[in-house]
Amino acid sequence: MEGRGLVDRGVRRLRTVKRFPAAVCLATAAAILASATVPAYADGVDLLGKADCSGSACEISARSERPGQSGTAPGGDGSSSASSGSVPLEPESRCSEPENGRAHCTTTLTVPAAGGRNGVDVAALAEQARARLELPETDIGSSPPMGGMMVVQFPVWLWIEKDQWEPRTAEVSVAGGSASVTATPREVVWDMGDGNDVTCAGPGTVYDSAVHSPGAESPDCGYSYTLSSKNRPGATDTVTATIVWDVAWETSSGQGGELEAMETSASRRVEVVEVHSLVVDG
């Protein structure tokens, strides 16, 4: 949107605050800047305009960097009230060459592309809530235990502690509404350190020697090494478990959608050995 006005010589700075309903705030901002009386000089015009919105108020000002005599804005003391929940707007001011001490100025205010009810930028609000999410540190378990020895061709059970396999939520509120973001664990990708990955759709099953038979395979998340780690760096393998979290957002006005997935991970080192059986005739 654009507003046009005349620039008079000798006025150093105008600062005006207007308060209107959100639907007309942008039009008001343009009108204020358009009607501003600011300096004009024979060798050019240095006009700087700015609109700052925070909370429920927008402050619009126009000024010149060159010194001049102070003056007043036409139509009052320059103070009144304003209402807008929109994000800050930066006006662009352009002035023609002065003629007889006067110049025509055009001020353009750029409206944010993303917006919501009462001018709230819901996309930015959702990203703020996402940044506040606190995801737990990944606590991995296995049988045989991580940090010890794994045996070639012997089933390894893999799992994530169940108290970590729960949605996490964060919320951000402003005067115009609120946005909540929820991260839900989707899957675990296990990098077994030998060049192979295992993807599990859930946290996995905890091995219980009182319930499960020795040498049994995990029903939902397991692996068996085929080679020892003796020829790899450090003679060990590094196992890394990465939890992938789906992230969704929702606002108090009923809007919603998905954000980029998040990840948490943890690593452990294991030694993989071969066990050879010796059969002795007796």
Beta strands, then each sheet from edge to edge (+ up, - down):
strand 1: 2-8
strand 2: 13-18
strand 3: 48-54
strand 4: 57-63
strand 5: 92-95
strand 6: 102-108
strand 7: 140-143
strand 8: 149-151
strand 9: 156-160
strand 10: 168-174
strand 11: 177-191
strand 12: 197-200
strand 13: 222-223
strand 14: 237-251
strand 15: 256-273
sheet 1: 1+ 6- 5+
sheet 2: 2+ 4- 3+
sheet 3: 7+ 9- 13+
sheet 4: 8+ 15+ 14- 11+ 10-
sheet 5: 8+ 15+ 14- 11+ 12-
end
